[in-house]
Amino acid sequence: MHNFDALETLMSYLRFPSVSTDKKFHEGMKGARDFIGDLLESMGFSVELVKTECHPIILAERFVGEGLPHIVLYGHYDVQPADPLDLWDSDAFEPEIRNGRIYGRGSADNKGPTMVHIGALQQVLSEQPDLALNITYVIEGEEEMGSPSMPEFFDRYAERLSKADMMFVSDTGSPTTDQIVITTALRGLVELEIKVKGPKSDLHSGIYGGAVYNPLHAMSEIIASLHNQDGSVNVPGFYDGVSKIEEWERDELKRYPMNLAEYQSMLEVPGFYQPRGFSPLEAVRFEPTLEINGMGGGYQGEGTKTIIPSEAFAKITCRLVAGQNGDNVQNLVVQAIEDRCPEGVKLEVRRGCFANAYSIIPPNKSEAVETSDFVKSAFSVTDTAIQKQFGRSPLYLREGGSIPVIADFKNRAGLDAIMVGLFTPEDNLHAPNESFDIELMKKATATFADIFRTLGKPK
C-alpha cells in the first residue's frame, strides 16, 4: 500500500471498456469489476460479488469491531457508451494526460471519484492499519442503465446495510475545481413513452390529406399542451406537495460562482424559461420538470416524401423534487395525455421506471434537523476537510440530476448521504473527451483522507 499511485491505478481502471448497456462490452465489465475487487481485497476488505440478472454488484467490507463508527461508500464501475468515437481527441479507453487532466470514458463518472475514495483509504490505512472505522463499499455495474438490480440487492442486504451510520457518495458535481459542492438533494425520475397511431400504413398526403388525422399533428398538439408559456408544467396536480425553498438555500445559491450571463454563454442559448418565477439557476435545482427527450414519425430522409405517417412517438421524462411521489406523477401525466389525445387517433402509453427524489437538510443549516450525532459530526468533519484542502468552504446546493439508488439507500436502509461533488462542467460527462482534473483529484483525495482519519479516531 505504501507504493500506491492513484493516477496510474486510475489509468489502468479506465482501460476497461465497462459499458453496461451494450453486451459487446461484457469482457470490459468483467475486467473493471475484477480490477476494483482485487484492489479492495489487497487493502484488507472482504469482497463479495453479488450476482444479478445483469452485472454483479461489488460488496466489500472492512469490519474492525462492534460499536465502532460505520460508513458506506457508494460508486459504480460502469460507464456510458463512448460514441460518437470520431469526436474524441484520443482513444476513449486508452487514457491520456493533457494539460493537467486525465482523458478517458469514465474518468469523471465515476471511476475518478471512486479512485479518490480508494486513494484516501490507501493513504490512511497505510498509516493506521487498525483504523477504528467499519467501512462497507457498494460498487454497482448498472448505474448508467438505471440500477435495475438494486431493488433486489436491497431485498437481500438492506438489513445489513442499515447497521451503518451513514454513507458518502461522490457522483455529483461542483461548479469549478476549487469550489466544492455538498449536494443536499437529487431529483427523482419518471419515464414514459407515448405512441399515436393513425391509419394502418403511411398514406398519400394528396389523396387523403384533409380527411385523415395526421398522427404527427396529434402528437404535436399533445406535447404542446403539456407546458405553459413560462415553461411550467401544465398537468393538474403536478406541483402538489412540492417542497418549499428554505432561505438558507437561496443564500447558498447567491455564492454560486457563475452569474446568469456566464451560464447563458456556457450553454450558448439565446434565452431561458423562468417557470413559476424561478430564475434559471434556481429552476434547475428547485423545480420539477417534464421534458420531451425525443420524438419522431414520418419521413426522415433527404428531400420530400408527401405522406401522412401512420404513427408518431415521443419519449418523456419528469424530474421530481422532494414532496412528489413518482407513481402519482406518472399517473397524472398519463391522465393528462389521455385527456388531450384527439379522437381521430389511437394512443398507446408505455410506463417506464420511476424513482423518488432524495433530500437532506444539513445539520449546520438548521437547528430543527433530526439526525444522529454521527451524521452531524460527519457533516462538520467534511466541511472542515474541504475548507482545509480547497481553501474555501463548500456550497450546500440541490442538484438537478438523479441518482435513484441514493433515495433507496435512505428508504430501504435508513442511510443519509453526504454527497461531495467531484466533477465539474468542464469534464464533459456522457460526452466525447470526458476528463477529470488531476489537481482536484489530489485535493479531494487529501480531503477524504482527512475525513476517514477523523471519523476513525477513538472517542
C-alpha positions, -999 to +999 in steps of 0.1 A: +000+000+000+029+024+006+037+025-032+002+031-043-001+055-072-037+067-076-032+082-110-015+051-125-042+029-109-069+051-124-054+049-158-054+011-156-090+011-144-101+034-173-086+009-199-115-015-192-144-005-215-171-012-189-202-001-209-231-017-191-258-011-218-240-030-246-234-067-245-204-063-267-186-049-236-191-080-214-153-085-210-147-049-202-173-050-175-158-082-160-123-066-162-133-035-144-152-055-118-122-078-111-098-049-111-116-030-084-125-061-064-088-072-063-077-037-053-101-037-024-091-072-013-054-061-013-065-033+011-079-059+036-116-058+025-136-090+023-151-088-012-183-105-023-196-104-059-234-102-056-249-119-087-277-102-105-296-108-137-272-085-155-240-071-140-228-082-105-225-057-076-193-055-057-200-056-019-167-051+000-165-048+038-138-039+063-152-047+097-130-038+126-153-042+156-187-039+171-198-004+183-173+015+161-184+041+135-196+025+103-198+042+069-209+031+035-192+043+003-211+041-030-199+042-066-203+025-099-179+007-123-200+010-154-197+039-179-216+055-207-210+044-243-182+064-259-200+072-291-195+092-313-159+079-313-148+103-341-153+133-318-127+121-293-092+137-295-077+104-281-090+068-277-119+068-252-105+037-235-068+045-237-064+073-212-042+102-219-030+131-196-031+165-212-030+200-196-035+187-161-064+165-169-068+127-175-090+120-205-110+088-209-145+075-207-155+071-170-127+094-158-151+117-140-182+095-140-174+075-118-140+059-119-120+090-109-141+098-078-140+061-069-102+062-071-103+093-048-121+073-021-097+044-026-066+065-027-076+082+005-083+049+022-049+036+010-032+066+025-049+064+059-048+026+062-010+026+054-006+050+084-032+033+106-039-003+096-062-007+126-082+025+119-113+023+141-138+027+113-160+000+098-164+005+060-188-011+035-182-004-001-210-008-027-199-005-063-226-014-088-224-021-125-257-008-137-260+029-126-258+041-163-288+019-171-310+029-142-298+004-115-324-023-123-308-049-100-305-026-069-341-033-056-333-070-053-300-062-037-318-041-011-342-070-005-312-092+005-288-067+021-309-037+034-309-050+070-271-055+069-266-020+054-289-004+080-263-012+107-241+016+092-243+052+104-244+070+071-229+070+036-206+090+014-212+095-024-191+113-050-213+110-081-224+146-082-210+179-095-193+211-084-192+244-105-154+248-105-123+228-094-119+250-064-155+255-053-168+221-040-205+215-035-220+192-009-252+182-027-283+184-005-309+169-029-312+148-060-343+149-082-364+118-088-372+105-122-403+093-141-401+079-176-427+071-202-432+068-239-463+075-259-473+064-294-500+079-315-514+057-343-535+068-373-540+048-405-528+012-409-500+025-431-485+057-445-509+074-468-506+097-499-510+132-485-527+145-516-554+118-518-561+116-481-549+149-468-576+170-450-597+139-441-574+117-420-560+129-387-522+131-391-505+114-361-477+140-361-503+167-358-520+149-329-487+143-312-477+179-316-510+190-300-505+167-270-469+177-265-476+214-269-503+212-242-480+199-215-463+233-208-474+268-202-457+298-219-433+303-189-421+267-192-440+254-162-458+221-165-494+222-175-506+190-158-533+193-130-518+183-096-482+181-109-469+206-083-489+192-054-466+186-023-435+202-038-411+212-010-407+249-003-373+266-007-356+275+025-339+309+029-305+293+036-308+276+002-313+309-016-283+323+004-261+294-007-271+299-043-260+335-041-225+323-035-226+302-067-195+312-088-214+318-120-239+345-129-267+343-154-249+358-183-220+333-178-244+305-176-261+315-208-228+319-226-216+285-214-247+269-228-249+290-259-286+295-257-305+327-268-327+328-237-342+309-207-376+300-193-385+313-159-410+287-147-432+299-119-409+329-114-378+309-106-345+321-121-328+296-144-301+288-117-329+282-092-352+262-116-326+235-123-323+229-086-357+236-070-383+229-097-397+196-110-397+193-148-414+175-177-391+171-207-396+157-242-364+137-247-372+126-283-400+125-308-405+113-343-425+098-370-430+101-407-403+106-433-368+115-420-347+111-452-334+137-476-358+157-497-396+153-496-420+124-493-456+135-494-472+113-468-495+112-438-475+090-415-492+060-398-478+068-364-457+091-342-439+087-309-425+108-281-402+099-251-408+118-219-391+121-186-400+141-155-375+152-128-391+153-094-383+172-062-388+163-026-425+160-017-436+145-050-444+108-055-431+092-087-461+068-091-486+097-086-468+120-110-467+093-137-504+087-133-511+125-135-491+129-167-506+098-183-541+111-174-534+145-190-521+129-222-551+106-225-575+135-219-558+156-246-554+130-273-576+138-303-603+113-311-591+107-346-560+087-335-553+058-311-529+063-281-505+038-266-486+045-234-456+026-221-449+034-185-412+032-177-394+033-144-399+059-117-378+069-087-384+094-059-362+123-050-337+124-022-330+153+001-313+161+033-311+193+053-275+197+065-274+199+104-253+230+102-280+248+082-310+242+105-313+236+142-346+217+136-329+188+118-335+155+134-304+133+128-279+113+146-249+128+164-227+108+140-243+124+109-239+158+124-203+151+132-197+137+097-211+169+081-189+191+103-158+169+096-164+170+058-170+208+058-137+213+077-117+190+055-130+207+023-121+241+037-086+229+046-078+213+013-096+236-012-092+269+007-129+278+008-160+264+025-183+241+004-216+253-010-247+234+001-269+231-030-295+209-045-286+192-078-309+188-108-297+153-117-309+119-104-292+090-087-323+070-078-304+045-057-295+071-031-331+075-022-333+037-020-304+037+005-324+061+026-358+044+022-346+008+024-317+010+048-322+043+066-289+058+054-285+095+048-258+106+024-231+132+023-226+138-014-194+156-023-193+168-059-161+159-077-169+165-114-173+199-130-189+212-162-156+211-179-154+173-175-178+165-204-198+138-186-216+115-211-199+133-240-168+129-261-135+139-244-146+132-209-119+141-184-110+145-148-089+173-133-058+159-117-053+187-092-089+183-080-083+146-077-052+152-054-070+177-032-101+155-030-080+125-020-064+146+008-099+158+018-113+123+021-081+111+039-088+138+065-124+127+068-116+090+072-088+098+096-110+120+118-141+097+118-118+068+128-103+085+158-112+066+190-137+086+211 
